[in-house]
Amino acid sequence: MKYDSHQQPPRWIKKCLQWWSNKANTEDLVGDLDEYFQYKLEEKGKTRAQLNYFIQALSLAFSYALRKRKRSASYSNYYNSNSIAMFNNYFKIALRNFSKHKFFTTINIIGLALGMSISLLVLSITVAVYKSDDLQAKKDRIYQINTFIDDGENTKTFASTFYAVGDHLKEEYPFIERVLKIKNGFNPEITHQGSKMNFHGYFSNEAFFDVFSFQMISGNPQTALAKPFSIVLTKTVAEKLYRDIDPIGQEAETEMGSFIVTGVMEDPKQTHLLFDVLASYQTFAEFETTKDLKSDWGTFRDNYVYVLLKPETTQNTLTESLTQTSEIASEFQPDHTIKFESVVLPDVVPRWNASNELGISWDKATLSFFMSIGLLILLPAVFNYTNLSIARALKRGKEIGIRKVVGAEKRQIRAQFIIETIVLSVISLLASFFIFIHLQREFLDLLRASAVMDTSIGFTLIGTFILFALIIGILAGLFPAAYFSRLNPIYTLKGGSLNQTASISHIKKGLFVFQFFMSLVFIIGVGALTKEYVYVLNTNHGFESDHTLAVEFHDMDKQLAINELSSHPDVKSITTASNLPGVPLPTMAGVTPNGQDTIDVKQIFIGDNFIENLDMKLLWGNSNNLNRSTKNEELVVVNETFMKSAAVFNFEQDSLTFTLEDGSNCKIVGILEDFNFEPLDQMIHPLVLRHSLDESNYALLALNSSDIKSTIEELDEIWIGIDQKAKFESSFLDDEIERAYYFLTVQIKFFTFLSTFAISISCLGLLGMVSYTTENRTKEIAIRKIMGASSKSLYYLLTKDFIKLILISSAIAVPFSYLFYEKLFLYFVLPYGNGLGILEVLLSMVFLFLVGFATIYWQTSKVAHANPAGNLRHE
């Protein structure tokens, strides 16, 4: 009798009978019921067969045979949990199956290894972030003070706080042992031996080395940050600046003045702080002349306070004091709801909702996104195993049938398959570890925060990897285990199974479509980012950058340098600037347009003919007036965005005048059309162009030369003639702009990794499925060839189902990619970019089809060209 998989007895009756039978073995009894159901189904129809099945099951439930089996099962040790010996047997069977099916095992191992390698990278970063500040000896007593602000429209929690908070806590609450104040934004450009080097750091008070456990190599940690213009260097910076001499007592020349080196510390490691140098907080206080920091309850950005509580002081005590402090802050800002909160040091990173964070600022949202990327690469590899396991149901079904007939329970069958996938996952883990080592090295080079993150391979990370492999093994084996444990032994031994045909089931179709959907999404991402990179390098930012050579000034006579360089016949024109156009500008400055309100602007200092030489478009005014500034009034040029920002204020005086935060009274003599002075990923900010040769750091030379190399060598000779100590450091403006878009190359590289792994895993799964399908249709193909079928018809027969699924994947991936990249991802990465184009989508689809078809053709060609007589003889 042929078993009809589409007409089965009611499942709920089987479930009830299974529950009633408890641990008794009823596989043979249920099998008899199923055969009787099929007999009645052909004889009486579906309704009568189901009714008769219910009566027979009810009779069996109260029969003597079932009662006897239930009594035997309650005393039998056979039904106990899987023993160690049984697990050992499962392990041997798993290895035997791997050896027997080498091709499919290899596909699964390679696929899982590729997918797991990305996940290992994600796990290593996640573990490193969560281990931040673990080395701090007093971490359980250190708290960061955060500020919650509700202005009626927005509510937000800031990691920073008001300047006055630190001094208030120190004076009013004796249970606080130390108060550490840190100001972000100390980014000195240190001049050493004629070269300028940029570093990142903080202003900090003398409590820094009391609160944190960073080791000082030389210098007194108690006094190193006590005096104004004192600076502490990390070991790497000290070796770079003072390789052969003792750094202590040396003067570090910066644009802010001369700093005395008072200490050298070990490079920070395993911490959320990210810095190269530390300057005393007193230095910042001396520069901040417009406000009294101890009584400032209005400014909170980039100012951070950490408190060290005395031993046995609870966080509740600190919370009560912060509640009282919040009331004081609210008096100064009655229109805002202000609350101070404390976060213990181990919980500073990662967090969900903090803004204006200090240091590496890895939040949980970023980690979650990062982990989801790893999961999206891993899932196709897991699906490969599921697909291939189900595809092998016909062959494995007989094995399962025999095991069930000799007494194996469902849970033992499930245990067997889960053990197999765990063993396979552990083997894949070993292979993925070698891929991970290379990936980690490449990826960490892209992250500046990796300098302070502990990503070394230790017991914690190895334990995490092993646990991850076990979890993946269990999850990957659940579906195949459930599938095979439900197979009916009677029909599998007769040659049948729950999956009668060699065609792809609905579940496998869905998994297959998802794999190629993800592959195409990542491939389109590579194309979109590559297009944006080409666009930003070729687009007009609003100024002329071709054949413009940027030469950095050093401590020399700038006017003399301009005169001498201008004498070279290949130099068409020359101007100066404090910052190079096309690269990010430093922090903002404050502008008061009406004597009361303040707007944030970015400013640069320029030389003569700057606007004309760079071919910028002036909408109104005359830039030649800039050099006519006086001590009482400085003439400036602004952009359109500046005028729009200033227009929101009700001017009672001249709308073309304003005051800078340094006290300069300015008058606008020209308005520039908005242009991207910064990279295209930055919003266009209000911009002020001020005339000053002294503040300029670069000479911009427009060259007209047929031999650029010789021209630069001759300019170098002129430079040395001006000052033999000054080094001639030059680069073309186009090259500087290209370096400013390094973040795009990083993302292209990352998406290329992802797409390569995704398409490789998908093609491995496709190869396995095609291989198994053709293997099961060998006899059919042989008969078709004998009957006269052509190779083209055989290719079409074997590939049509898979090509259809790739087409479905593309139909889903294209609109999804458009919405994701065009409306979300690219908008945040590059607001002024060119967006996703149809060409990138088409090329990505063509690439996917070529790779997919090549995979299918490689496997099907073996069957299509095989000798049919040999295949039939084999069958």
N, C-alpha and C positions, 0 to 999 in steps of 0.2 A: 504493500500500500504506500502510495506516495504521500509524503507529509506536506500539507499546505500551510506555509508559514503565515499566510494572510488570514486564515480562519483558525483561531485558537480559542481554547476554553476561557471563560471569564477569569481574569486575574485575581479579582477580589476573593473568589472561592479558594484559589490556590493559596493566597496569603492567609486566609482564615484557617485553612487546613494546616499550613506550616506552623502557624502560631499555636494551634491546638496540639500539634504533634510534639512541640518543644524540641528536644534533642534527638528524638527518635529518627532513624533513617527511613524515609518514606520515598526515596527516589524511584524505586521499582514499582511501588504501589501507584504513585502519581503518574509514572510512565504508562502503566496499564490503563489508568483512567483517560489519559490523553489519547491512547490508541483507540479506546472504545468511543471516545468523542468523535474522532475522525471517521470511524465506521458509521456512527449514527448521523454524522453530518452529511455523508453521501447518500444514506438511506432515507432519513426523515427530514433533513433540512436543518438550518441553523437554530431556529427557536426550539424545536423538539430536542435537538442535541444538547443545547445548553441546559434545558430543564432536566433532562436525564442525567447530565453531568452533575448538577446540583444534588439530585437525589442520591446518586452513587457516592459522592463525596460525603454527604451527611451520614450515609450508612457506614462508610469507612471510618468516620470520626468516632463512632461508638462501637466499632467492631472489636472482637477479642484479639485479632492480629495486631491492631494498633496499640491496644492496652498492654499487650505483652512486650512489644518493642519499647514502649515508654518506660516500663519497669526495668527492662534490661539496660536501657540507656542511662537510667539514674544510677546504676551501680557499675557501669562500664568505665574503665580508664581510657577507653579509646576516644571518648568524646571530650577529654580534657583539652586544655589549651595546648598550642603548639609547643613542643619541647625543644631543648637545645639540639638534640639529635635530629629532630624534624627540620629545624632551621638549617642545620648543616647539610641535610639532604637537599633542601631547596637551593642552597648555594651551589652544590655540585650540579644539579639539574640546570641551573642558570648558565653556568660555564659550559656545560655540554651543548645547550641550545645555541649559545654564542658561537661556539666552534663549528656547529653544524650549519649555521646560517651566517657565514662570514660576511657576505655581501651586505645583507640588511643590517647586521651588527655594525659594520664599518660606517655605513651611512648614518645610523643613529648616533654613534659615538662622535663622528665629525660634526654632525649637526648640533648635538648638545654641547660639544666643546666650544663651538663658535658662539652659540647663544649664551652659554654660561660665562664666557670670558668677559663679555660686556657687563654681565651682572656682578662678576667679581670686582671689576673696576668700580662699579657703583657702590658695592658693599665696602670696599677699601676706603673710598672717600667718605661714606656715611659714618663708618667706625671712627675715622680720623676726626671728623667734625664733632661727634659725640664725646670723643676723648679730650677735646680741647680743655685746657686748664686743669687736667688731672694731676699734673706735676706740682701744682701750687700747694705748698704745705698748709696754708691757712685758708684753703678754698671754702671750707664750710662756715667760716666767719666773715667772708668777704661778700659784700652786696653791692650791686650796681643800682643807683637811684634812677628810676624812669619817671617820665612825666606824661600823664594822661590829660589831654586837652579837648574840651567840647566847646566849640565856638558858635553853636546853634545850627550850623550847617554840616560840619564834619566832626567826627570824633576819631581821634588817633592817639596811639601810645608811642612816645618817642623814647629811645634809649638815652637821649641827652636830657639835660635839665638846666635850670637857670643858674647864672653865675653866682647868685647870692646863696644858693642852697648849701654849698659846701661849707662856707664860713659860718652860716647860721647853725648847722648841725654840730660843727666843731665847738662852738661857743655855748650852746644851750644844753647839750645832752652828754653827761659824763660817761655813760656806758659805751660811748663810741671811742675806741682806742686811737684810731688814726682816720683821717679824711684825706683821700687822694683826689686831686683835681687834675684832669687831663683836657687839653684843648687840641682838637684835631686841626690840621692845616699847616703844620710846620714842614715846608717842602723846600729846604735850602738848596741853592745852586752854589756848591763850594768850589772855589777857584784854587787849584793846586798845580804848581809847576806850569803855569800858562794854560792849563786845561780846566774846563768847567764840567763838573759832574753833579747830576741831580739826584737827590735822596728824598725819601719820605719819612716823616716822623711826627712826634707829638711834642707839645709843651706840657710839662708835668712838674708838680711840686716835689719837695724833698721826701714825701712819704712813699714815693714809688717803690723803692727797694725795701721798705718796711712791710708794705702791703703784699707785694708780689715777691716770689722766690727766685727771681732772676739772679744769676751769679755774676758778680763783678770780678773781672780779671785784674784790673788795676784801678786805683783811685778809692776814695772813701765813699761808700754808698750812702752814708748819713748826710754828707755835705755836698755831694757831687752836683745836685740840682738845687742848691740853696741860693746861690747868688745869680744876679742877672747876667746874661750873655755867657753862661756856662753850658757846655754841651757834652753829652755822653754818647760815645760811638759804639756800635756793635763790632764784634771781632772782624767780620768781613770788611766793613767800611774802614776800620783802622788799618788793616793790612793793605787796603787799596790806596789809602792816602799817605800812610807813614810806614812803609814796609821796612825801612832800615833804621828808623829812629824811634825813640820812646814818644808815644803820642801825648802823654800827660804834659800839660803846660803849653802845648803847641797852639797856634792861632789858626782858626779855620775862617777864611775870608768868604763871606756870603754877600748877597745883595742887600741884606738887612744889617750888615755890619760885621765886625770881627768877634768870633766866639772863642772862648778859651776851653780847650779839651780838658775836662776834669775827671773823666773816667772812661774805661773800656769794659764792656760786658760781653758775656757769651751771646751768640746769636739766639734770638728768641725761638723757642721750639715748643710745639704742642700747647698753643695758646691762641686765644681769639684775637689778640693784639697783633698788628702787622706794622712794623716800623724798622727803619735803618738807624735813626738817630733820635735822641731825646734832648730837648732844650728846657731850661728852667722856666717854670710858669711865671716867674718874676719878669722874664724877658717880655713875654706877651703882655703882662700888666703895664710895662713901661711903654709899649707901642700903643696900647689902647688908652688914648688920652681923652676920648669923647665921653666916657662913662666911668662911673665908679663900680668896679666889678663886685665889691662886697655888698652893694645895695641894689644891684641890677636884678629885678624880678621880671624883666620883660624879654631878655634874649636867652634862648636856650639851645639853638642849633650849634652842633659841633662842640658842645661843652659837656663834659662827662664827670660824674662824681661817683667814686667808690668809697665805701666805708668799711673799716675793719672793726668788728664788735669785740668787746672784751670777752674773755672766756665765760661760758655759762650764761651769756646774754641771749635771749630768745629772739626770733624774728618778730614775734608779736609785740615785743617791747619797741622794736624799731618801727613797726607799722603804726603804733600809737603816736610816736613822735612825728612820723611823716604826715599823719592826719592833722596834727596841729600845725605843721609847717604848710600844709595845703591851704589852711584857712588864711594864713598870712599872705601867701601868693595870690589868693583870690581877691584880697583887698586891693591889690595893685591892678588887677584886671577883672573888674566886676562883671564885664560882659562875657566872661569865659568861665566854664567849670573846670577847675584844675585839681588834680589829685596826683600825689606822689606815691609811687610804688617801689618796692624793693625786689630785686631778683638775685638769688644766691648765685655765686660765680659759676658753678657747674651747669646752671640752667641758662646762662647768658646766650649761648648758641647751642643748638638752633632753636628758634622760636617762630611762632606763626605771625605775630601782629606788630612787631616793633619796627619803627621807622628811624632813619638817621642813626643807624647802628655804627659802632666803632669796630674797626678791624676787618676780619674776613667776612663778617655779616652773612653767613650761610643761614638762610631761614628754612623752615620746614616745608614751605611751598616749593622752594627751589629743589630741595632734596627729594620731595615727593615727585616732582616732574622728572628729575634725573632718574629716580628709581622706576618710574613708569616707562621711560625709554628703554632701560635694561630689560624690563618685563616684556615689552613689545618685541624685542629681539629674541628673547628666550621662548616666548609662547610658540612661534612657528616650529622651533626645534622639538618642543614637547608634542606639538600636533603631528610632527613627522612620525614620532614613535607610535602615537595613537593610531594614525592612519595605517602604518605598516603592520601593526599588531592586528588590527581588525582585518586587513587584507589577507593575512595569513590564517584567518579563522578556520578555513576548510582543512588545512593540514594540522593545525594545533587542536582542532575540534576532536579529532580521533584520539589524540593523546589525552585530552580532558575526559572524553567518554570512558576510556579504559580506567583512568584514575577514579572516576566516580563509581564505576561498576565494582571495583575492588574495595570501595568503602570510603573514599575521600569525601569530606564535606565541602560545602560551598566556601566556608571561611578558610579552609585549607587551600582550596584552589586560588582564592583571592590572595592569601599569604604568599603562594608560590609566585604569582605574577608581580606582586609588589616587591618581593625580594629580588626578582630579576631586574626590575627597573632601578632599584636602589644600587645594585651591583653595577649596572650599566652607567648610572649617574656618577658613581664614585670613580669609575674608569675614565669617564668623560671629564671629571673634575681634574684628574691628573694631566690630561691633555690640554684642558683649558687654562691651566695654571701657567704653562709655558707661553701661551698666547697672551695671557694677562700681564706677564712680566714686561713684554714689549709694549703692550698697549698703555700700561701705567706710566712707563718712562716717557712715551710720546705725549700722553694727555697731561701729565704733571708739568711738562715744559710749557704748556699753554696756560697754566694757572699761576698767577703771581702768589696767590694765597698758599700754594704748595710749599713755599719757603718756611712756613711756620706750622704746617700740618704734619703729623706723625703718620706717615703711610708705610712705615717699615713693616716687613713681614715678621710678626711675632705670634705668641701663643694665642692671643685674643683673636687676631685676624685668621689664623689657621683654623681655630675652633669654629669661627663664624663660617668659613668656607665649607668645612665638613658638615656642619649643621644645615647649611644651605643645600648641599648636595643631597643629604638625606631627605629634606623636605621636597625637593624637586623630584627625587625618585619616588616618593610616596604619591605625590600629586599626579605625576605622569603615569603611574601604574594603576590609579584608581579606576579609570574608565575601562581599560582592557581587562582588569581583574573582574569588574562587575559584569562585563560582557561575557567572558568565558565561563564564569561561575554559573551563569544562567543557561548555558547550553544543555539541551536534553541529551543524555548519553545514548538513549535508544536510537535516535535519529542520526546523531553524529557518527555512530559506529556503522550505520547503514549507508553512510556517505553523504548525508544531508547536513545542513547547518542552518542557523538563523539567517545566514546570508547566502542565498542560493546561487546568485550569479556572480560573475567576475567583474561586473560593472561597479562604478563608484557609488556608495551609499550616500544618502542625504547628509549624514553627519560628516562624512569624509569630504563631500563637496564643499560644505560650509568651511571646514578647516583649511581646505586647499585654497578657496577663494580668499580667506583672511590672510594667508601667507603671501600671496602675490599682491593683494591690496596693500599690505604694509611695505612690500618691496618697492612698488611703484610710487608710493607716497614719499619714501626716502629718496628715490632716484630723482623725482621731480624737485625735491628740496635741494639737491645738489645742483641741478640745473638752474633753479631760481636764484640761489645764492651766487653761483658763478656769473650769471647774467648781471646781478647787482654789482658784483666786483668789477666787471668789465665796464659797466655804466659809470661808476663813480670815478674810475681812472680816466675816462674819456669825456665826461660831461664838463660843461663850462660852469665852474663854481661861482662865477660872477667876477672873475679877475683873470688876468693873463698869467699863465705859469710856464709856458713853453720857453725853453732856452734861458730860464732865469736861474742864476747861480746865487745861492745863499752862502755868505761868508760870515762866520761868527766873529764878533769883536772880542778882543781881550783887553787887558789893561794897557791901552795905547791911545794915542791921539786919533780920535775918530775922524775929525775933519781932514787931517793929514792923510789918513788911509783912503778917504773918499777921493781926495785930489789926485793921489798917486795912482789909484786903480782906474780912475776916469781917464788917465792919459793913455791907457792901452787902446790901440786902434780897434780891437774886437769888442770893446765895451761900448754899446750904443748909449746906454743911460744907466744911472745908478741912483738908488734911494736907500732909505734905512727904515727899520721897524723894530719894535720891542719884541714882537712875536711874529712867527711865520704864518702867513695866510694858508688856510687849508688844514691846519692842525689844531688840536684843542687849546682853548685859552685858559688861563688860570682862573682863580676864584673871582667872584663878582665884587663890584664896588657899589657904594650907595650914592644915589643922586637925589637931591631935594629940589623939585621943580617949582614949588610954591611956598617955600619957607617952612613947611610943616610936614608934609607927607614925603615918604621915601620910596623910591623904586630901585630895584637892583639892575645894574647894567654891567657890561663888560667893556673894558677900555684897552686901547693899544696906543703906543706912542709911535709916530711916524716922522719921516724926514721930508725934505723937499721933493715935490713932484711924485709922491707915492701913488696918489690916485690916478694920475695921468700915465705913469709908467706901467701900472698894472691894469690899465684900461678898464677902470671901474666906471659905472654909469652914474653921473651926478644929475639928480632930478632938479635940484634948485641950488643956487648960490655959486660961490667961487672958492675953490680950495686953495688958490694962491694967497688968500688972505691969512692963512693959518700962521705963517711966520711973523705976522704983525701983532702978535699978542703982547700985552703989557702986564705989569705986575698986578694991576687992579682988575684986569679982565682978560681971560684967556679965550681965544677964538678956536672953535672946534667944529668938526663935521660929525653928524650922526646919521643913523639909518632910519628907514621908514618905521620900523618897529619901535624905535625910541619915541618918535613923534606920536604914534598910536598909543603907547603906554602913558606918555605924559598928558595926552588929551583927555584922560578920564578925570583929571583934576580941574577944579574951577580956578583958573588963573585970574588973579586981580592985577598982576603985573605983566610985563612983556613975556609972551609965550616962548620966545627964543632965548631966554636966559634961565640958568639953573645954577645950583651950587653942588659941588662934589663933596664927598665926605672928608677929604683932606683940607676943605676950606676954600678951594679955588672957585672963584666966580667965573662962570663960563657963558659965552654967547655963541649961538649956532650961526655959522656963516654958510653952511652947505648941508644938503640932505642927499644921502646916497640911496639908490634903489636897493631894496633888500637883496642880499646875496649871502651865500654860505661861506662866511669867513672861517667857520669851523667845519669839521667833517659833516657829511649828510645825515649821520645818525643823531646829530645834535639839533635841537630846536634853534631857530633864529632868535637870538636875544637882542634886547636893546644894546646898541653899540655906540661908543664914543671914540672918535679918533682925535688924538691930541698931538700937537707938534712939539717934538723934543728930540734933539740929537743925543743929549746926554743919557736919556732913558732908553735909547735904541740899543739893541743887542746884536742886530744882524745888518749887514749890507746886502742889498739885493741888486745884482748886476744883470742887466739884459744883454746877452751876448749875441753876436752875429759872426760866427766863425765856421770855417770849413774844416778846421782841425782842432776839435775841442780839447784833445789831450795836450797839444802843444800850448794852446791858450792858457789852460789851467797851470801848466808848468811855468809859464812866463809870469802869470799872476802871483804864483808862489814866490818867485824870485823878487818881485816888487814888494811883496809882503815882508819877506825877510829883510829887505833893504830898509823898511820902515822900522821894524823892531825884530832883532835877531832872536829874542827870547820868546816871542809870540809864535805859536804854531798856526800854520795856515790850514784851517778846517773849513772845508767847503762841501756842499752837496747841492744837487739840482732840486729846485722846488718841487718838481714832479715826483722825485724820489721820496721827498719828505711827506708829501701828500699820500703816496702809496703806502708808506710805513704807518700813517695814521689809520689806515683801514686794515690793520693787522687783525682786528677782531673778526673781520669778514673771512680772512683766510683760515682763521681758527675754526669758524663755524663750517666752512666748506670742508675742511679736513675732517671734522667730527661727523658731518652728515655723510661724507664719503665712506668713512669707517662703517657707519650704521647701514648704509645702503649696500655696501659690499657684503657685510655679514648677512643682511636680510635676504638678498638675492641668492647668496651661496646656500643658505639653509633651505630656502624655497626650492631651489633647483635640486638639492639633494633629495628632498621629499618627492619632487616630481620624478626624479630618476628612479627612486625606489618604487613608486606607484606604477610607473610605466613598465619597469622591469618585471614587477610581479604580474601585472595585467598581461603582458606579452607571454610570460612564462605559462600562465594558465590558459592561454589561447593558442598555444603552439600547434596543437592538433587541428584546431579550426583553420589556422593560417595555412597549414600544410594541405588540407583538403581543398581550400580555396585556390591555392596555387596549382594543384593538379587539375582543377576544373577550369583553369585558364585565367585566373585573376591576375591583373597587372600589378607591378610594384607600386604605382601611383595609387591604385585603389586600396591596396593594403595599407599604405601610409595613411591615407584618409581614414580608413576604418579604425586604425590604432590611435590616431592622434585627435580625431574630431572632438571627443569628449573633453580632452584636456585643453584644446584650443578654445572651446566654448567657455570653459571655466576661467581661462586667462582673460577672455573678452569681458566676462562678467566682472572680474576683479578690476579691470580698467574702467568699466562703466561706473563703478562705485568710487574708485580712487580719484578720478579726474575732478568731479565736482567737490569732493571732500578736500582735495589739495588746493583747489581754487579758494574755497572759503577759509581754510586754515592759513595758507601762506599769504594770499592777497589781502584778506580782511583782518588778520590777526598777527601772524608771526613777522612778516616783512614790515608791517606798519610800525611795530615797536623796534625792530632791528635797524631800519633805515626809513624814517618818515618821508624823506625827500628822494626816495629811490624811484625806480622805473616800474616796479611791480612784476607780477608773474605774466609771462607772455605765452602765446599759443605755441610758439616754436619749441620752447623748453618742454612743454607737455607732450607734443608730438614726438620729439626726439627721445624722450624718456619712454614713451609707449613702444616706439620702434626698438629701442634697446632691450626692453623687457621681452618683447616678442622674439627677437633674435636669440636671446639667451635661452628662453623657454623652449623655442622650437629646436635649437641646437641640442638641447638636453634630450628632447623627445626623439629627434632623428637619430642621435647616437645609439640609443637603445633599440628603437624599432627597426633600424636598418639591419641589425643582426638577424632578427627573425624573418624580415622580408626577403633577405638574400640567402637564407638557410636552405639546405637540400630538403625538400618535403618528404622524400622517401625515408631519409634518416630519421626525421621527426616522427613519422608514422610508425616506423619500426620500433622507435624508442617507446612510443605510447603503447 
